[in-house]
Amino acid sequence: MSVLRRRWGAHPSAWIRKMAEKAAPGSVRKGNQEKGEGRERMDEERKETEGATSVDPEERNKFESMAREWWDVRGPFRPLHAFNPVRTKFVRDATCEHFRKDVVDRTPWTGMQVVDVGCGGGILTESLARLGADVTGIDVSKKHIHVAKLHSRADEVIESKVRFRYASVEQLAREGKKYDLVVCSEVIEHVRNVEEFCSALATITKPNGGIFITTINRAVQSYLLAIVGAEYAARLVPIGTHDWSKFITPQELSILLGDVGMELDKMSGVRYNPIFNVWETTVDPSVNYMAYFRKSQ
């Protein structure tokens, strides 16, 4: 290997690149120019979310690579599609109890203003809109917002009830936006600055409003099931989707949101059966869990 390094440089790719430059210098220069323009576009996008220190560019890029597959129920988001009915029912029931709405009503959230933070392709956003709320879906990926907008246009009712924005939660906080319900599902485990993120979630929540969060617990069970099992063994999601060190325990989440004026109201564990592609609630929050918080007056 040392002989190869002396001949090719630090890495064999350096030798390949030199040969390519000799063969087609114009094409290499063009490729470099395109890469430079791509970097400029990325820098412009970063400026648009400037001030959102909770945004992790690596996490954003990771999910952008799967943007076209958001609505493929057999693709990498298959478990998320299966999870959607369970999380929708939990937040519907908790919110109806909180705001004294009739849970048997087909559209109990009529008149409510809701924001779906980190909406991705709009899977949960559309379900919340079907409950009657006016829903704003935000994401720090333009690709995700594009996918969400396109899919919502297939249903006139949904299109009339949702609005998708390329924005961070910190941006909404700076704009002074306020919502009855702030939804953050499968997002908080991907942010960089959790304290700032939670503070922004509380800031955009109206007095007596609510915050709904689903995430993954940082426990031995979650490492074995959510990472070793789901990513490496069963390949339910792409390898590298999650970083175990970023998982948050229920106790930590309660403290983080408690420090910014939110009080835990309800919590439930959830578990996934990959054989039948079914989620169900459980009293055990050691892997996945859902939580609903209320804000004081």
BAFI-3210 file (N, C-alpha, C; in Angstrom, 3 decimals, decimal comma, padded with zeros to 6 digits):
// residues 297
n [1|2|3|4|5|6|7|8|9|10|11|12|13|14|15|16|17|18|19|20|21|22|23|24|25|26|27|28|29|30|31|32|33|34|35|36|37|38|39|40|41|42|43|44|45|46|47|48|49|50|51|52|53|54|55|56|57|58|59|60|61|62|63|64|65|66|67|68|69|70|71|72|73|74|75|76|77|78|79|80|81|82|83|84|85|86|87|88|89|90|91|92|93|94|95|96|97|98|99|100|101|102|103|104|105|106|107|108|109|110|111|112|113|114|115|116|117|118|119|120|121|122|123|124|125|126|127|128|129|130|131|132|133|134|135|136|137|138|139|140|141|142|143|144|145|146|147|148|149|150|151|152|153|154|155|156|157|158|159|160|161|162|163|164|165|166|167|168|169|170|171|172|173|174|175|176|177|178|179|180|181|182|183|184|185|186|187|188|189|190|191|192|193|194|195|196|197|198|199|200|201|202|203|204|205|206|207|208|209|210|211|212|213|214|215|216|217|218|219|220|221|222|223|224|225|226|227|228|229|230|231|232|233|234|235|236|237|238|239|240|241|242|243|244|245|246|247|248|249|250|251|252|253|254|255|256|257|258|259|260|261|262|263|264|265|266|267|268|269|270|271|272|273|274|275|276|277|278|279|280|281|282|283|284|285|286|287|288|289|290|291|292|293|294|295|296|297]
n.u [000,829|002,046|003,672|001,815|000,739|002,949|003,103|000,523|-000,270|-001,916|-004,238|-005,693|-007,682|-006,710|-004,831|-006,531|-008,064|-006,129|-005,554|-008,021|-008,180|-006,186|-007,229|-009,727|-009,780|-011,485|-014,046|-013,648|-013,126|-015,611|-017,187|-016,176|-016,941|-019,723|-020,006|-019,139|-021,147|-023,247|-022,507|-022,741|-025,504|-026,344|-025,237|-026,787|-029,286|-028,750|-028,430|-031,029|-032,196|-030,828|-029,768|-031,188|-030,060|-030,573|-030,884|-029,566|-027,362|-026,325|-028,216|-030,443|-029,617|-029,412|-032,078|-033,102|-032,099|-033,866|-036,200|-038,044|-039,357|-041,225|-044,033|-044,240|-045,541|-044,317|-041,700|-038,725|-040,068|-042,062|-042,555|-043,262|-045,611|-047,242|-047,249|-048,665|-051,626|-051,754|-050,339|-051,847|-054,363|-053,710|-052,872|-055,183|-057,119|-055,948|-055,825|-058,514|-059,561|-058,141|-058,957|-061,622|-063,180|-065,420|-064,691|-065,774|-066,680|-066,313|-064,691|-063,257|-061,384|-061,971|-061,456|-059,133|-055,683|-052,848|-049,472|-047,138|-044,137|-041,186|-042,271|-041,734|-042,664|-045,329|-047,049|-048,202|-049,192|-051,313|-053,132|-053,774|-055,031|-057,337|-058,784|-059,962|-058,542|-056,677|-053,713|-050,266|-047,450|-044,064|-040,640|-037,089|-036,087|-036,176|-036,813|-038,460|-040,673|-041,549|-042,370|-044,430|-046,256|-046,980|-048,241|-050,421|-052,062|-053,571|-055,893|-058,645|-059,846|-057,861|-055,865|-057,025|-056,858|-054,249|-050,959|-047,761|-044,452|-041,082|-039,177|-037,780|-038,458|-037,473|-037,496|-040,241|-040,760|-039,344|-040,880|-043,123|-045,259|-048,125|-049,694|-052,445|-051,879|-048,809|-047,024|-044,637|-043,212|-041,160|-038,792|-037,275|-035,132|-033,301|-032,268|-029,835|-029,393|-031,007|-032,114|-032,560|-034,316|-036,571|-037,279|-038,084|-040,287|-042,068|-042,346|-043,848|-046,251|-049,553|-050,888|-052,278|-052,135|-051,041|-048,402|-047,314|-045,352|-043,441|-040,961|-037,762|-036,636|-033,625|-032,186|-031,085|-032,731|-033,771|-031,526|-030,925|-033,282|-034,197|-031,941|-029,858|-031,657|-033,751|-032,284|-029,889|-030,365|-033,135|-033,380|-035,324|-035,299|-032,998|-029,496|-027,898|-029,859|-030,621|-029,100|-028,003|-027,021|-028,317|-030,880|-033,628|-034,561|-037,734|-037,807|-035,851|-036,996|-039,316|-038,189|-036,806|-038,925|-040,470|-038,931|-039,473|-042,058|-043,965|-046,154|-046,205|-048,834|-049,936|-048,620|-047,383|-046,086|-044,959|-044,940|-043,474|-044,444|-042,690|-043,211|-045,946|-046,212|-047,320|-048,235|-048,608|-049,991|-048,399|-047,586|-044,963|-042,298|-039,741|-038,584|-039,927|-041,908|-044,785|-045,811|-047,782|-048,019|-049,092|-049,554|-049,380|-051,738]
n.v [-001,202|001,180|001,648|002,184|004,534|006,274|006,467|007,286|009,255|010,645|009,122|006,580|007,755|010,262|009,866|008,893|011,153|012,899|011,626|011,881|014,635|015,071|013,687|014,904|017,902|020,084|019,132|018,475|020,956|022,101|020,452|021,127|023,774|023,499|022,218|024,261|026,159|024,706|024,623|027,326|027,678|026,075|027,536|029,833|028,814|028,088|030,588|031,486|030,151|031,188|031,766|029,784|027,785|025,237|023,651|020,932|020,547|018,151|016,219|017,238|017,017|014,259|013,333|014,686|013,294|011,266|012,383|012,079|009,793|010,004|009,507|006,900|004,040|001,629|002,136|003,657|005,097|003,542|002,440|004,837|005,639|003,593|004,209|006,543|006,509|005,832|007,866|010,045|009,529|009,600|012,297|013,600|012,754|013,686|016,434|017,087|016,566|018,454|020,936|020,696|019,524|017,713|014,465|012,553|013,870|014,439|016,451|017,728|019,681|022,077|025,453|025,655|026,603|025,136|023,992|022,051|021,021|020,392|018,937|017,295|015,309|015,795|013,888|013,525|016,104|016,320|014,534|015,852|018,083|016,936|016,677|019,044|021,331|024,362|024,053|024,638|023,565|023,209|023,055|022,532|021,819|022,439|020,649|018,774|020,376|020,993|018,444|017,961|020,007|019,354|016,847|017,528|018,873|017,029|016,634|018,561|019,437|019,048|020,700|023,186|023,513|023,382|024,797|025,081|025,781|026,783|026,915|027,483|026,549|028,435|030,678|031,160|031,839|034,243|035,760|036,080|034,308|032,409|029,490|027,224|024,562|022,878|020,713|018,150|015,675|012,888|014,370|015,891|014,333|014,719|017,252|019,884|021,727|021,190|022,507|025,171|024,605|023,511|025,739|027,474|026,061|026,314|029,072|029,672|028,629|029,206|030,842|028,544|026,664|023,699|021,215|018,622|015,773|013,227|010,774|009,092|007,106|007,303|004,579|001,260|-000,609|000,849|001,242|-001,359|-002,098|000,135|000,910|-001,201|-003,317|-002,167|-000,673|-002,095|-004,918|-005,608|-003,698|-001,689|001,035|003,348|002,766|004,658|006,497|007,255|008,650|007,381|008,757|011,163|010,706|011,288|011,095|010,465|011,830|013,816|015,273|016,236|017,951|019,784|021,020|021,786|023,780|025,878|026,608|024,605|021,917|018,468|016,489|014,096|010,850|008,183|004,985|003,486|000,726|-001,181|-003,589|-005,216|-007,361|-007,445|-004,840|-002,924|-000,538|-000,076|001,217|001,337|000,811|000,986|003,075|002,683|002,532|003,849|006,803|008,907|012,215|014,673|018,076|020,790|024,337|026,855|029,443]
n.w [000,000|000,666|-001,504|-003,505|-002,485|-002,724|-005,438|-006,302|-004,565|-001,676|-001,735|-003,834|-005,438|-006,009|-008,028|-010,019|-010,470|-011,524|-013,957|-015,186|-015,500|-017,378|-019,529|-020,061|-019,585|-019,835|-019,167|-016,510|-015,400|-015,867|-014,273|-011,770|-011,692|-011,641|-009,192|-007,555|-007,988|-006,907|-004,223|-003,631|-003,856|-001,723|000,376|000,213|000,949|003,568|004,696|004,691|006,785|008,837|012,142|013,253|015,265|016,062|013,898|012,209|009,719|008,586|009,320|007,991|005,279|005,117|005,181|003,008|000,875|000,618|-000,197|-002,356|-001,725|000,267|000,186|-000,531|000,430|000,737|000,899|002,422|004,373|005,283|007,975|009,211|007,940|008,857|011,528|011,649|012,057|014,808|016,217|015,402|016,522|019,260|019,692|018,840|020,745|023,154|022,689|022,251|024,768|026,241|025,104|025,357|023,312|021,131|020,821|019,149|017,002|013,509|012,578|014,869|015,448|014,243|013,526|014,987|015,197|013,981|014,002|012,262|013,010|011,313|009,156|007,002|004,261|004,654|005,785|008,423|008,683|006,836|007,970|010,343|009,319|008,335|010,604|010,887|011,518|010,763|009,282|009,456|007,864|008,470|007,393|007,257|004,899|001,538|-000,446|000,819|001,446|-001,109|-002,028|-000,180|-000,789|-003,433|-003,058|-001,441|-003,160|-004,453|-003,155|-002,682|-000,310|001,629|000,550|000,916|003,617|004,510|004,760|003,508|004,474|003,907|006,508|009,792|013,223|014,939|013,334|013,061|015,692|015,926|014,227|015,682|015,619|016,691|017,987|018,560|018,885|018,853|016,943|016,905|015,553|015,586|015,258|017,124|017,937|015,995|015,986|016,592|018,707|021,390|023,614|022,723|020,695|022,048|023,524|021,487|020,522|022,681|022,708|020,418|021,098|022,048|025,018|027,288|025,342|023,505|023,232|021,203|021,090|019,554|019,937|020,432|023,093|025,044|025,682|026,595|025,360|023,207|021,643|020,846|019,477|017,837|016,429|016,024|015,422|013,673|011,753|010,991|011,095|010,254|008,300|008,094|008,029|006,480|007,118|009,587|009,977|012,551|015,506|018,355|020,585|020,461|021,241|023,483|026,852|028,515|030,967|030,637|028,537|029,755|031,656|030,025|028,591|030,721|031,841|030,174|030,571|030,054|030,870|031,555|030,367|029,274|028,557|026,562|025,780|022,718|020,491|017,846|015,473|013,266|011,589|010,999|010,358|012,150|014,633|018,158|021,207|024,434|027,902|028,341|027,869|026,891|024,382|021,849|022,332|023,082|023,843|025,495|026,153|028,223|028,164|030,584|031,521]
ca.u [000,000|002,926|004,126|000,714|000,607|004,018|002,833|-000,759|-000,546|-002,546|-005,312|-005,774|-008,578|-005,924|-004,268|-007,649|-008,449|-005,111|-005,758|-009,249|-007,882|-005,414|-008,092|-010,814|-009,651|-012,644|-015,168|-013,347|-013,355|-017,061|-017,699|-015,803|-017,778|-021,062|-019,926|-019,054|-022,481|-024,069|-022,163|-023,306|-026,945|-026,483|-024,949|-027,947|-030,336|-028,381|-028,683|-032,465|-032,537|-029,813|-030,305|-031,791|-028,902|-030,980|-030,882|-028,357|-027,279|-026,108|-029,501|-031,292|-029,158|-029,701|-033,473|-033,342|-031,756|-035,018|-037,370|-039,025|-039,982|-042,083|-045,379|-044,155|-045,872|-043,454|-040,331|-038,064|-040,972|-043,129|-042,940|-043,876|-046,998|-047,960|-047,312|-049,511|-052,929|-051,583|-049,989|-052,966|-055,398|-053,241|-052,917|-056,594|-057,787|-055,367|-056,200|-059,954|-059,748|-057,562|-059,758|-063,036|-063,789|-066,109|-063,771|-066,488|-066,929|-065,398|-063,717|-063,309|-060,408|-062,369|-061,153|-057,837|-054,474|-051,872|-048,241|-046,424|-042,722|-040,462|-043,393|-041,310|-043,530|-046,704|-047,865|-048,998|-049,845|-052,592|-054,045|-054,228|-055,970|-058,607|-059,511|-060,644|-057,675|-055,884|-052,395|-049,066|-046,358|-042,777|-039,493|-035,869|-035,695|-037,042|-037,276|-039,593|-041,808|-042,027|-043,103|-045,656|-047,187|-047,481|-049,167|-051,640|-052,906|-054,400|-057,150|-059,040|-060,113|-056,560|-055,173|-057,635|-056,632|-052,828|-050,003|-046,412|-043,429|-039,675|-038,863|-037,436|-039,317|-036,909|-037,962|-041,628|-040,694|-038,933|-041,991|-044,216|-046,384|-048,674|-050,583|-053,135|-051,178|-047,525|-046,754|-043,235|-043,183|-039,946|-037,925|-036,385|-033,920|-032,423|-031,834|-028,504|-029,486|-032,321|-032,628|-033,100|-035,457|-037,713|-037,662|-038,825|-041,590|-042,918|-042,583|-044,914|-047,467|-050,410|-051,236|-053,234|-051,999|-050,429|-047,300|-047,330|-044,047|-043,115|-039,518|-037,204|-035,961|-032,227|-032,097|-030,485|-033,733|-033,902|-030,342|-031,057|-034,417|-034,316|-030,737|-029,360|-032,740|-034,442|-031,391|-028,899|-030,891|-034,334|-033,273|-036,603|-034,917|-031,590|-028,473|-027,473|-031,020|-030,640|-027,892|-028,486|-026,629|-029,244|-032,184|-033,961|-035,400|-038,943|-037,481|-035,148|-037,946|-040,180|-037,411|-036,546|-040,142|-040,899|-038,155|-040,000|-043,469|-044,868|-046,376|-046,599|-050,227|-050,128|-047,503|-047,626|-045,082|-045,469|-044,028|-043,678|-044,355|-042,260|-043,757|-047,274|-046,152|-048,362|-047,834|-049,620|-049,584|-047,968|-047,195|-043,502|-041,735|-038,303|-038,095|-040,640|-042,968|-045,521|-046,072|-048,578|-047,744|-049,958|-048,950|-050,242|-052,340]
ca.v [000,000|002,341|001,878|002,831|005,894|007,097|006,697|007,947|010,334|010,257|008,162|006,232|008,668|011,400|009,457|008,828|012,527|013,448|011,031|012,461|016,011|014,999|013,187|015,833|019,026|020,970|018,556|018,562|022,353|022,315|019,789|021,937|024,972|023,109|021,973|025,562|026,757|023,963|025,073|028,664|027,521|025,560|028,638|030,719|028,176|028,163|031,955|031,658|029,622|031,700|032,036|028,539|026,971|023,855|022,911|020,153|020,373|016,750|015,527|017,719|016,411|012,835|013,093|015,220|012,258|010,362|013,254|011,592|008,564|010,269|008,942|005,502|003,287|000,447|002,634|003,846|005,700|002,571|002,427|006,120|005,574|002,699|004,901|007,729|006,410|005,772|009,188|010,951|009,255|010,061|013,762|014,009|012,545|014,573|017,808|017,238|016,651|019,721|022,069|020,342|019,282|016,433|013,566|011,750|014,745|014,130|017,549|018,375|020,769|023,221|026,750|025,628|026,888|024,102|023,976|020,772|021,381|019,282|018,197|016,358|015,288|016,176|012,727|013,869|017,392|016,081|013,891|016,889|018,929|016,212|016,871|020,335|022,462|025,045|023,557|025,114|022,603|023,840|022,157|023,232|021,275|022,894|019,469|018,215|021,284|020,810|017,172|018,128|020,855|018,593|015,808|018,131|019,349|015,924|016,658|019,962|019,733|019,175|021,876|024,388|023,562|023,347|025,722|024,592|026,831|026,488|027,760|026,807|026,955|029,678|031,757|031,461|032,519|035,631|036,442|036,261|033,407|031,682|028,411|026,487|023,286|022,731|019,291|017,875|014,218|012,249|015,467|016,422|013,501|015,059|018,647|020,075|022,427|020,785|023,536|026,272|024,073|023,436|027,115|028,011|025,381|026,930|030,470|029,788|028,038|030,188|030,540|027,440|025,817|022,397|020,721|017,167|015,295|011,799|010,633|007,818|007,153|006,886|003,449|000,078|-001,219|001,625|000,981|-002,697|-002,196|001,222|001,041|-002,520|-004,076|-001,493|-000,186|-003,054|-006,274|-005,658|-002,673|-001,000|002,396|003,356|002,797|006,026|007,374|007,757|008,726|007,027|009,777|012,293|010,339|012,025|010,333|011,191|012,733|014,970|016,057|016,932|019,043|020,777|021,783|022,384|025,000|026,952|026,852|023,547|020,876|017,191|016,128|012,679|010,173|006,778|004,305|002,856|-000,295|-001,522|-004,985|-005,142|-008,466|-007,041|-003,407|-002,338|000,107|-000,085|001,919|000,489|001,584|000,980|004,093|002,456|002,711|005,011|007,325|010,106|013,048|015,893|019,076|021,969|025,601|027,578|030,672]
ca.w [000,000|000,712|-002,879|-004,199|-001,976|-003,292|-006,858|-006,547|-003,629|-000,411|-001,967|-005,261|-006,151|-006,476|-009,310|-010,968|-010,790|-012,404|-015,268|-015,748|-015,910|-018,612|-020,613|-020,380|-018,663|-019,908|-018,429|-015,088|-014,994|-015,847|-013,081|-010,611|-011,702|-011,195|-007,756|-006,896|-008,012|-005,955|-002,875|-003,463|-003,604|-000,357|001,292|000,206|001,728|004,978|005,147|004,880|008,101|009,739|013,474|013,747|015,633|016,332|012,635|011,952|008,261|008,220|009,448|006,893|004,029|005,190|004,817|001,673|-000,096|000,491|-000,332|-003,325|-001,249|001,430|000,078|-000,945|001,645|000,811|000,891|003,713|005,348|005,551|009,393|009,573|007,466|009,767|012,818|011,543|012,743|016,261|016,735|015,141|017,535|020,566|019,776|018,727|022,034|024,161|022,378|022,473|026,221|026,670|024,640|025,552|022,003|021,021|020,135|018,146|015,848|012,413|012,483|016,181|015,577|013,427|014,140|015,651|014,424|014,320|013,203|012,252|012,917|010,702|008,552|005,965|003,090|005,005|006,151|009,604|008,430|006,160|008,925|011,271|008,578|008,218|011,864|010,801|011,853|009,746|009,649|008,772|007,939|008,189|007,330|006,854|003,600|000,444|-001,177|001,549|001,280|-002,487|-002,058|000,611|-001,555|-004,581|-002,623|-000,888|-004,261|-004,939|-002,391|-002,545|001,099|002,282|000,018|001,481|005,062|004,862|004,154|003,751|004,434|004,165|007,665|011,038|014,324|015,465|012,469|013,455|016,988|015,672|013,559|016,639|015,321|017,834|017,577|019,622|019,049|018,164|016,754|016,566|015,563|015,069|014,830|018,161|018,025|014,882|016,067|017,141|019,977|021,896|024,523|021,923|019,943|022,972|023,859|020,344|020,489|023,703|022,340|019,411|021,649|022,704|026,409|027,375|024,171|023,737|022,403|021,048|020,636|019,532|019,768|020,859|024,385|025,041|026,596|025,979|024,481|021,975|020,815|020,277|018,567|016,862|015,613|015,605|014,800|012,569|010,709|010,518|010,916|009,414|007,246|007,967|007,654|006,057|008,155|009,890|010,155|013,916|016,328|019,697|021,564|020,369|021,797|024,707|027,772|028,916|032,066|030,074|027,760|030,713|032,260|028,983|028,314|031,983|032,031|029,321|030,859|029,616|031,870|030,975|030,599|028,969|027,902|026,245|024,981|021,490|019,996|016,447|015,072|011,869|010,798|010,524|010,084|013,000|015,876|019,207|022,422|025,533|029,083|028,372|026,979|026,813|023,006|021,311|023,201|022,690|025,015|025,267|027,181|028,252|028,577|031,543|030,994]
c.u [000,861|003,448|003,064|000,569|001,698|003,726|001,594|-001,012|-001,224|-003,598|-005,355|-006,659|-007,830|-005,317|-005,361|-008,050|-007,441|-005,274|-006,981|-009,002|-007,102|-006,299|-009,133|-010,774|-010,853|-013,800|-014,932|-013,597|-014,839|-017,671|-017,388|-016,652|-019,180|-021,090|-019,885|-020,401|-023,405|-023,801|-022,738|-024,801|-027,178|-026,234|-026,125|-029,079|-030,030|-028,668|-030,159|-032,922|-031,517|-030,438|-030,961|-030,659|-029,283|-030,946|-029,527|-028,279|-027,098|-027,401|-030,437|-030,908|-029,476|-031,127|-033,817|-033,056|-032,896|-036,314|-038,454|-039,818|-040,926|-043,425|-045,393|-044,360|-045,049|-041,976|-039,765|-038,949|-042,173|-043,519|-043,642|-045,328|-047,836|-048,172|-048,351|-050,874|-052,816|-051,274|-051,114|-054,060|-054,973|-053,364|-054,346|-057,277|-057,271|-055,798|-057,680|-060,265|-059,273|-058,476|-061,264|-063,781|-064,437|-065,267|-064,464|-066,860|-065,908|-064,328|-063,714|-062,380|-060,768|-062,123|-059,800|-056,700|-053,373|-050,637|-047,570|-044,960|-041,917|-041,428|-042,971|-042,211|-044,990|-047,605|-048,778|-049,769|-051,222|-053,601|-054,608|-055,244|-057,326|-059,428|-060,166|-059,768|-057,087|-054,429|-051,302|-047,983|-045,058|-041,670|-038,295|-035,311|-036,684|-037,605|-038,492|-040,843|-042,397|-042,863|-044,438|-046,697|-047,807|-048,514|-050,480|-052,608|-053,814|-055,758|-057,521|-059,275|-058,811|-055,863|-055,716|-057,324|-055,157|-052,038|-048,615|-045,404|-042,037|-039,249|-038,474|-038,382|-038,796|-037,360|-039,384|-041,655|-040,304|-040,044|-043,174|-045,430|-046,813|-049,697|-051,235|-052,398|-049,909|-047,189|-045,315|-043,027|-041,953|-038,962|-036,868|-035,095|-032,936|-031,886|-030,487|-028,527|-030,877|-032,931|-033,256|-034,350|-036,709|-038,204|-038,491|-040,204|-042,549|-043,279|-043,735|-046,219|-048,279|-050,570|-052,382|-053,201|-051,305|-049,271|-047,367|-046,005|-044,015|-041,626|-039,071|-036,413|-034,496|-032,040|-031,477|-031,449|-033,833|-032,701|-030,479|-032,150|-034,415|-033,105|-030,253|-030,450|-033,299|-033,513|-030,490|-029,472|-032,054|-034,289|-034,614|-036,400|-033,444|-030,624|-027,995|-028,619|-031,015|-029,264|-028,348|-028,157|-027,549|-030,639|-032,381|-034,876|-036,661|-038,680|-036,787|-036,098|-038,865|-039,466|-037,183|-037,771|-040,699|-040,190|-038,671|-041,522|-044,456|-044,957|-046,850|-048,019|-050,459|-048,875|-047,866|-046,441|-045,748|-044,449|-044,456|-043,505|-043,982|-042,822|-045,103|-047,335|-047,248|-047,732|-048,969|-049,083|-049,244|-047,599|-045,673|-042,929|-040,238|-037,731|-038,741|-041,677|-043,573|-045,839|-046,855|-048,372|-048,736|-049,175|-049,910|-050,743|-051,328]
c.v [001,249|002,681|002,617|004,280|006,803|007,425|007,548|009,150|009,784|009,180|007,830|007,168|009,886|011,098|009,424|010,221|013,160|012,923|011,627|013,874|016,032|014,613|014,205|017,017|019,942|020,461|018,632|019,962|022,652|021,695|020,577|023,183|024,659|022,853|023,287|026,248|026,061|024,398|026,450|028,585|027,026|026,660|029,596|030,138|028,241|029,553|032,173|031,118|030,071|032,054|030,808|027,583|025,541|023,001|022,226|019,886|018,927|015,952|015,941|017,048|014,925|012,542|013,658|014,168|011,278|011,117|012,693|010,387|008,761|009,547|007,534|004,637|002,005|000,839|002,813|004,465|004,804|002,520|003,711|006,177|004,697|003,353|006,019|007,603|006,441|007,150|010,189|010,760|009,793|011,577|014,284|013,904|013,504|016,015|018,048|017,343|018,001|020,893|021,808|020,268|017,906|015,475|012,723|012,576|014,429|015,206|018,338|019,577|022,003|024,526|026,805|025,932|025,937|024,264|022,617|021,080|020,185|018,360|017,182|016,455|015,547|015,028|013,044|015,158|017,193|015,434|014,907|017,811|018,248|016,301|018,240|021,541|023,114|024,778|024,175|024,062|023,299|022,794|022,964|022,664|021,744|021,715|018,857|019,065|021,139|019,544|017,314|018,950|020,081|017,559|016,399|018,595|018,263|015,892|018,109|020,354|019,954|020,453|023,164|024,576|023,627|024,416|025,224|025,717|026,255|027,429|026,891|027,295|028,245|030,878|032,149|032,226|033,978|036,432|036,675|035,389|032,660|030,659|027,756|025,196|023,271|021,243|019,102|016,372|013,672|013,287|015,813|015,617|013,781|016,486|018,749|020,721|022,196|021,861|024,690|025,822|024,036|024,822|027,726|027,360|026,032|028,361|030,608|029,133|029,106|029,852|029,530|026,548|024,514|022,103|019,198|016,733|013,769|011,702|009,267|008,003|006,724|005,812|002,273|-000,549|-000,484|001,417|-000,372|-002,769|-001,134|001,338|-000,321|-003,287|-003,425|-001,100|-001,279|-004,445|-006,319|-004,687|-001,985|000,455|002,370|003,427|004,240|006,991|008,018|007,742|008,522|008,098|010,990|011,964|011,024|011,178|011,135|012,193|013,993|015,867|016,862|018,113|020,163|021,652|022,422|023,691|026,169|027,059|025,798|022,471|019,590|016,839|014,630|012,126|008,720|006,221|003,759|001,828|-000,739|-003,017|-005,006|-006,255|-008,087|-005,555|-002,657|-001,731|-000,005|000,633|000,906|001,380|001,719|001,999|003,902|002,596|003,966|005,497|008,604|010,895|014,295|016,819|020,229|023,194|026,323|028,865|031,805]
c.w [000,000|-000,685|-003,673|-003,761|-002,559|-004,756|-007,082|-005,653|-002,402|-000,594|-003,446|-006,058|-006,675|-007,841|-010,381|-011,418|-011,756|-013,825|-015,950|-016,242|-017,223|-019,790|-021,036|-019,433|-018,678|-019,088|-016,939|-014,582|-014,906|-014,608|-011,829|-010,517|-011,200|-009,700|-006,993|-006,851|-007,032|-004,529|-002,594|-003,151|-002,186|000,666|001,375|001,051|003,209|005,527|005,444|006,230|009,139|011,083|014,069|014,108|015,966|015,067|012,448|010,447|007,832|008,288|008,315|005,584|003,970|004,714|003,445|000,607|-000,317|000,192|-001,248|-002,819|-000,068|001,354|-000,508|000,302|001,778|000,866|002,289|004,782|005,659|007,032|009,821|009,117|008,398|011,128|012,816|012,233|014,266|016,829|016,512|016,186|018,902|020,684|019,622|020,082|023,099|023,945|022,615|023,971|026,740|026,332|024,718|024,224|022,008|020,187|019,073|016,919|014,767|012,260|013,791|016,327|014,739|014,184|014,832|014,673|014,894|013,438|013,374|011,976|012,413|009,996|007,509|004,749|003,384|005,414|007,339|009,396|007,818|007,115|009,918|010,593|008,447|009,506|011,927|011,064|010,608|010,130|008,786|008,962|007,589|008,186|006,859|005,558|002,538|-000,341|-000,494|001,359|-000,124|-002,603|-001,342|-000,154|-002,711|-004,148|-002,115|-001,987|-004,820|-004,247|-002,119|-001,088|001,849|001,834|000,620|002,964|005,453|004,121|004,514|003,538|004,650|005,294|008,845|012,123|014,950|014,642|012,819|014,777|016,804|015,030|014,492|016,366|016,578|017,351|018,790|019,939|018,210|018,130|016,293|016,662|014,862|014,528|015,871|018,302|016,889|014,961|016,767|018,530|020,555|022,796|023,740|021,166|020,830|023,354|022,737|020,236|021,472|023,339|021,357|019,871|022,379|024,192|026,439|026,129|024,520|022,795|022,400|020,445|020,606|019,258|020,285|022,154|024,227|026,109|025,855|024,981|023,150|021,056|020,109|019,216|017,469|015,951|015,119|014,852|013,553|011,426|010,124|010,239|009,927|008,243|006,998|007,569|007,268|007,247|008,342|010,077|011,536|014,563|017,772|020,726|021,550|020,916|023,149|025,583|028,100|030,038|031,557|029,300|028,676|031,350|031,246|028,713|029,587|032,255|031,194|029,431|030,422|030,691|031,201|031,357|030,386|028,305|027,669|025,478|023,726|021,033|018,606|016,221|013,587|010,989|010,183|010,183|010,841|014,252|016,884|020,441|023,513|026,718|029,171|027,379|026,705|025,398|022,416|022,313|022,632|023,950|024,617|026,461|027,068|028,710|029,504|030,903|030,950]
res [m|s|v|l|r|r|r|w|g|a|h|p|s|a|w|i|r|k|m|a|e|k|a|a|p|g|s|v|r|k|g|n|q|e|k|g|e|g|r|e|r|m|d|e|e|r|k|e|t|e|g|a|t|s|v|d|p|e|e|r|n|k|f|e|s|m|a|r|e|w|w|d|v|r|g|p|f|r|p|l|h|a|f|n|p|v|r|t|k|f|v|r|d|a|t|c|e|h|f|r|k|d|v|v|d|r|t|p|w|t|g|m|q|v|v|d|v|g|c|g|g|g|i|l|t|e|s|l|a|r|l|g|a|d|v|t|g|i|d|v|s|k|k|h|i|h|v|a|k|l|h|s|r|a|d|e|v|i|e|s|k|v|r|f|r|y|a|s|v|e|q|l|a|r|e|g|k|k|y|d|l|v|v|c|s|e|v|i|e|h|v|r|n|v|e|e|f|c|s|a|l|a|t|i|t|k|p|n|g|g|i|f|i|t|t|i|n|r|a|v|q|s|y|l|l|a|i|v|g|a|e|y|a|a|r|l|v|p|i|g|t|h|d|w|s|k|f|i|t|p|q|e|l|s|i|l|l|g|d|v|g|m|e|l|d|k|m|s|g|v|r|y|n|p|i|f|n|v|w|e|t|t|v|d|p|s|v|n|y|m|a|y|f|r|k|s|q]
***
